[in-house]
Amino acid sequence: MKYFTILFITISIIAMSCTQKNETVEEHLNYPVTKKVDTVDAYFGTEVADPYRWLEDDLSDETAAWVKAQNEVTFDYLEKIPFRDKIAKRLEKLINYERIYAPVKHGNYYYFYKNSGLQNQNVLYRRKVDSDKEEVFLDPNKFSADGTTSLAGTKFTKDGSMLAYSISEKGSDWRKIIVIKADSKEQVGDTIKDVKFSGIAWKGNEGIYYSSYDKPKDGSEFSAKNQYHKLFWHQLGTPQSEDKLIFGGEKQPRRYIGGGVSEDERFLIISSAQSTSGNDLYIKDLTKPGSPIVQVVDNFEKSHGVVTNDGNRLLIRTNLDAPNYRLIEVDAANPKPENWKDLIAETENVLSVSSGGGKIFAEYMIDVASKIYQYDMNGKREHEIELPGLGSAGGFSCRRNENELFYSFTSFTYPSVIYKYEIETGESTVYMMPKVDFKPDDYETKQVFYKSKDGTEVPMFIVHKKGIKLDGNNPTYLYGYGGFNASMTPGFSSLRITWLENGGVYVLANIRGGGEYGEKWHVAGTKMQKQNVFDDFIAAAEYLIDNKYTSSDRLAIAGGSNGGLLVGAVMTQRPELVKVALPAVGVMDMLRYHKFTAGAGWAYDYGTSDDSEEMFKYLHKYSPLHALKAGAEYPATLITTADHDDRVVPAHSFKFAATLQECHKGNNPVLIRIETNAGHGAGTPISKTIEQYADIFAFTWYNMGFTPEKL
């Protein structure tokens, strides 16, 4: 969202009956009264009012004034919470430790990210293969004065002599690509602009493939709908205006297109999709000038990706006829599915695949924990990689001629450790272990399985201090997502320590809609089955209350993006169930989500209000914005969003906040916190992250009537 000069706009203020229990906070909250307009839409003969439609205009001075007024109320409330500043200081101390990420070899150097502790952005370092001396290669903290420009992606040439990297400004999904020489860091050619939802793929040292949409001309770049994705070829040394369209556009209309080049640089691999789930697949032989783009599979309902190739032999991970995925091999000369042969067959567990050192690494997700096996290129299992325990492992990839790689392992109480892995022997040794102000042995993680409304068993992780009393008084933070085939796996967060060390319980529910148990688990939480997701989350809350971990007065629910939708739906369906609701960058208007940026691509999961009368009625019933009821009492709510979020546009949160403040008649505060110069989450500076979590924890504890003592 861009704000220009704010006109002096009179905003009426009324006093609402939101008396707070703690006398250090003002007894009454005065919410800005948001003006209403007469906008009404008709869906299959049903009229639906949208009185706050004007808040969708992210360029208007009026919207800017509304944002300013809401933030003034919110921050006035937060600043008066007595322990808010102490939380921020504790968070700052906890996150202030050196973090090093797994190195990757390019040319004669190992490249790796490092953060000294409180740097807003991770810094890219390098060291020569035969040396321990490291140097700063790229420091994104110098890209902008306020630390809001981030390094969003990197891709080296095969020989490591050049790097193409993308940057994101103020958290936007719109990116720029810059090419430099690795030795001198001298820029090569012009900056490539207006790039969105794109990887970077080199063809030799000649140029790169990248993807983007046409930049909106008659509307805001942060809210206007993105229509057709396009894959371009950029020849180094030529202007961007001469970039060649390879695939997509009006002739091949797709919402998402990605281009990659095989390690031997023989094949261009094109993946295209109409939604966030499923894709068709194409290859082009780059060794033959003028060769055609050949379709491998035309099934948009399933997912397919080339893992690697061995000459003319393609290895493809797919869930076609295998909901939990399998790895197949096929000759590139005859790549259609009827010629596919299983290399690693489907099992009862979800399979992910990577390659490196001439080997295949198969990761199975077994009840949301990683198990890794190494195979040879013919599909023969060689051995299992021994992991330290139940948790999440990743990074099993490198170039074919390497004999070692670096992977990471983490869990809720196990800070991310980097291991060096010898491919031939299968031996792992610790490469880097962080020094965190945290004693893992003081805490425990348990996984439980509970029954949802329809009897489905759902897994859930519960993390807390050892020896806590199950008396129903523990502040509990229940997190969920439940969508887009995304798996919520165990992971460490230093920010979470503050919650745990003060006797809090952290809970992650692996609800339907995610990918924890493959395609069936995902589909069970989509479209006309989306209510399963909300029922799973409600059942998780009920389990925690029934088993005395917490009570409704000490329970907070949280989620971001699709998880923000989850929180919005649950707090409107069962407002009495929880004390605090924390919807972040949520999809709140289910009737219009597909009209903004790339929202139309979410239709596989949600369906749209244009599909049918039945789909419209289903969406309208649970849509958080439309489910709010006048005169109802809702949990204490802190909505969080950002002005440059061009994935889930902030209008979702704006309209939900305005409607919630209009409808809510209880004593709980219902506020919206709008971050400036930030986006959907990626690349957010550490300083802003600390401020945001300090506000979230302070708001949550305060409204639970709980005072943290270990700060």
Buried (B, 14 or more C-beta within 10 A) or exposed (E): BEBEEEEEBEBEEEEBEBEBEEEEBEEEBBBBBBBBEEEEEEBEEEEBEBBBBBBBBBBBBBBBBBBBBBBEBBEBBBEBBEBBEBBBEBBBBBBBBEBBBBBBBBBBBBBBBBBEEEBBBBBBBBBEEEEEEBEEBBBBBEBBEEBBBBBBBBBBBBEBBBBBBBBBBBBBBBBBBBBBEBEEEEEBBBEBEBBBBBBBBBBEEEBBBBBBBEEBEEEBBBBBBBBBBBBBBBBBEEEBEEBEEBBBBEEBEBBBBBBBBBBBBBBBBBBBBBBBBBBBBBBBBBEEEEEEEBEBBEBBBBBBBBBBBBEBEBBBBBBBEBBBBBBBBBEBEEBEBEEBEEBBEBBEBBBBBBBBBBBBBBBBBEEBBBBBBBBEBEBEEEEEBEBBEBBBBBBBBBBBEBEBBBBBBBBBBBBBBBBBBEBEEBEBEEBBEBEBEBEBEEBBBEBBEBEBEEEBEBBBBBBBBEEBEEEBBBBBBBBBBBBBBBBBBBBBBBBBBBBBBBBBBBBBBBBBBBBBBBBEBBBBBBBEEBBBBBBBBBBBBBBBBEEEBBBBBBBBBBBBBBBBBBBBBBBBBBBEBBBBBBBBBBBBBBBBBBBBBBBBBBBBBBBBBEBEEEBBEBBBEBBBBBBBEEEBEBBBBBBBBBBBBBBBBBBBBBBBBBBBBBBBBBBBBBBBBBBBBBBBBEBBBBBBBBBBBBBBBBBBBBBBEBEBEEB
